[in-house]
């Protein structure tokens, strides 16, 4: 059951983060993976929360951090 909740939380958080950063338009699978990774990053930075809303907000914050860093990396690369 915890795995399914992680996927649901990841999907919601990844979708919300994708809405914030409109220049990155990812597929649903990438959004879910981004949200799950964001949940891990958010839990490392902000600590764990047991409520569903807290988990979504933590995963969203982590996903936004990941997208921000990806934007910095992608922006620093020069197109030839």
N, C-alpha and C positions, 0 to 999 in steps of 0.2 A: 504494500500500500504506500509506503514511503517513496518508492521509486516513481509511482504514478503521480503522486503529489509534486515531486521534484520536477517532473516533465510539465505538469500543468503550471506550476509556478514559473518555470523557465520559459514556457511559451508566452505567458502573460508579460513577464518582465522583458523578454526579448522583443516582443511586439511593441511595448511601450517605448523602449529605448530606440527602436527603429523609427518610431513616430517622431521622437525628439531630434534624431539625426537623419533628416530626410535625404541627405545626399548619399547615404548608404542604404540602398534598397536591397534587402536580403530576402532569400526564400524563407519559408516557414521553418524548414529544418535548421537552417543557419540561425534563425531567430531563437529557436528553442535551445540550440547549443550555446548560443551567446548568453541567453538568460541563465542557463545552468552554470556556465563559467562565471557569469556575473554574480550568481548566488554564492559561489565559492569565494570569489574576490570580496564581495560585500560582507560575507561572514567573517573573513579574515580581518577586514578593516573595522567593521562596526560591531562585531560580535553577533551571536545567534539570538534569534527571537522565535518563540514557539507559535505565535499566532500566524494565521495564513496571510493577513494583510502585512504584518511585519516581515514575513519571508519574501513577499512580493516586492515590498519597498526596498529591502536589502538587496535582493537580486537585481532590481531595476537600477539602483545606485551603482552596483558593481558592473552591470552591463554598460551603463553610461560611461563609467571610468574606462572600460575596455575600448569602447568606441572612440572616446576622446584620444586615447593613446594611439589607436589605429589611425585616426585622422592626422595626428602629429607625424607619425611615421610615413604615412602616405603623402602628406604634404611636403615632407622634407626630400622626397625622391623627385628628381628632375626627369621630365619627359623629354626624350631625344627625338 
